[in-house]
Amino acid sequence: MNEKKNKDYKKPQKKILKGTAKEYNDIQNVIAVMSGKGGVGKSFVTSLLATALAREKYHVGILDADITGPSIPNFFGLSGPVMSEDKILNPLLTHLGIKVMSMNLLLPNKDQAIIWRGPMISKAITQLWGDVKWGELDYLLIDLPPGTSDAALTIMQSLPLSGILMVTTPQNLSSIIVRKAIHMAQHVGVPIIGIIENMSYFVCPNCGSRQSIFGDSHTKEVEDAAGAPLIAELPINPATAALCDQGKIENFESIGINKILETLIQKDPTDPLGGN
């Protein structure tokens, strides 16, 4: 296990679900990536953050909790089926060693639709948590689906979340829906670590000017509602779409993601691995 100490976020008291793989797992920090709204880039942020953590030599896993619309495996170029033994699932590994588990890795055909009601989706999430041999992890990132219903509630009430990263975009509509997710987290008692504004701006490749494609930002309203800071503004970058389509998200580097990393980890310059 990585001996670097991780930032200690207060964990709410709750009944934590176990599973068939509980004796194999030792997970230090469980961070959910949420927004409440679809299409803002939660999976993108999750993937980039996992990549940044892995580059810093942390042991990292991703639980793709978007059961009906999973995208994490595509970003990393992964395909199933996963191996199982005695009802224990083994996650797949990316090039950097990130452990990934997603419903799409359990399907015989990645185009197969999951047509389930809420209770079935909640049960699947708890199995991806408890029946997967995650092993020793410094960070497990959970990519939440859109909405504030069964899936998000199951994760907040049943998993030992260290905190939540809220992802938004500049539009007012996005800020309204993200504030709903914030109020849900506050009601359940899960701390919000910070706000990430994705698709914040575009830098013209010809003149270098910064353009606000989606208009003026409404992130201040999100910060006020969350009582948490804006920790990164991620630009629109066409190169990222190509890398995601190619399953090569680990090849992309982002200054904005490094700012998120610094929020999670208090670095000590005397430690060559950046621990504290």
Secondary structure as the mmCIF struct_conf table of DSSP 4:
data_model
#
loop_
_struct_conf.conf_type_id
_struct_conf.id
_struct_conf.beg_label_comp_id
_struct_conf.beg_label_asym_id
_struct_conf.beg_label_seq_id
_struct_conf.end_label_comp_id
_struct_conf.end_label_asym_id
_struct_conf.end_label_seq_id
BEND BEND1 LYS A 4 LYS A 4
HELX_LH_PP_P HELX_LH_PP_P1 LYS A 5 LYS A 7
HELX_LH_PP_P HELX_LH_PP_P2 TYR A 9 GLN A 13
TURN_TY1_P TURN_TY1_P1 THR A 20 ALA A 21
HELX_RH_3T_P HELX_RH_3T_P1 LYS A 22 TYR A 24
STRN STRN1 ASP A 26 MET A 34
BEND BEND2 GLY A 36 LYS A 37
TURN_TY1_P TURN_TY1_P2 GLY A 38 GLY A 39
BEND BEND3 VAL A 40 VAL A 40
HELX_RH_AL_P HELX_RH_AL_P1 LYS A 42 ARG A 55
TURN_TY1_P TURN_TY1_P3 GLU A 56 LYS A 57
STRN STRN2 VAL A 60 ASP A 64
BEND BEND4 ILE A 67 GLY A 69
HELX_RH_AL_P HELX_RH_AL_P2 ILE A 72 PHE A 76
TURN_TY1_P TURN_TY1_P4 GLY A 77 GLY A 77
HELX_LH_PP_P HELX_LH_PP_P3 PRO A 81 MET A 83
STRN STRN3 SER A 84 GLU A 85
TURN_TY1_P TURN_TY1_P5 ASP A 86 LYS A 87
STRN STRN4 ILE A 88 LEU A 89
HELX_LH_PP_P HELX_LH_PP_P4 ASN A 90 PRO A 91
STRN STRN5 LEU A 92 LEU A 93
TURN_TY1_P TURN_TY1_P6 HIS A 95 LEU A 96
STRN STRN6 LYS A 99 SER A 102
HELX_RH_3T_P HELX_RH_3T_P2 MET A 103 LEU A 105
BEND BEND5 LEU A 106 ASN A 109
TURN_TY1_P TURN_TY1_P7 LYS A 110 ASP A 111
HELX_RH_AL_P HELX_RH_AL_P3 GLY A 118 GLY A 130
BEND BEND6 ASP A 131 ASP A 131
STRN STRN7 VAL A 132 VAL A 132
STRN STRN8 GLU A 136 ASP A 143
HELX_LH_PP_P HELX_LH_PP_P5 LEU A 144 PRO A 145
BEND BEND7 PRO A 146 SER A 149
HELX_RH_AL_P HELX_RH_AL_P4 ASP A 150 SER A 158
BEND BEND8 LEU A 159 LEU A 159
STRN STRN9 GLY A 163 THR A 168
BEND BEND9 PRO A 170 GLN A 171
HELX_RH_AL_P HELX_RH_AL_P5 ASN A 172 VAL A 188
TURN_TY1_P TURN_TY1_P8 GLY A 189 GLY A 189
HELX_LH_PP_P HELX_LH_PP_P6 VAL A 190 PRO A 191
STRN STRN10 ILE A 192 GLU A 197
BEND BEND10 ASN A 198 MET A 199
STRN STRN11 PHE A 202 VAL A 203
TURN_TY1_P TURN_TY1_P9 PRO A 205 CYS A 207
STRN STRN12 ARG A 210 GLN A 211
TURN_TY1_P TURN_TY1_P10 ILE A 213 PHE A 214
BEND BEND11 ASP A 216 ASP A 216
HELX_RH_AL_P HELX_RH_AL_P6 THR A 219 ALA A 226
TURN_TY1_P TURN_TY1_P11 GLY A 227 GLY A 227
STRN STRN13 LEU A 230 GLU A 233
HELX_LH_PP_P HELX_LH_PP_P7 LEU A 234 ILE A 236
HELX_RH_AL_P HELX_RH_AL_P7 PRO A 238 ASP A 245
TURN_TY1_P TURN_TY1_P12 GLN A 246 GLY A 247
HELX_RH_3T_P HELX_RH_3T_P3 ILE A 249 ASN A 251
HELX_RH_AL_P HELX_RH_AL_P8 ILE A 255 LEU A 264
TURN_TY1_P TURN_TY1_P13 PRO A 269 THR A 270
BEND BEND12 ASP A 271 ASP A 271
TURN_TY1_P TURN_TY1_P14 PRO A 272 LEU A 273
#
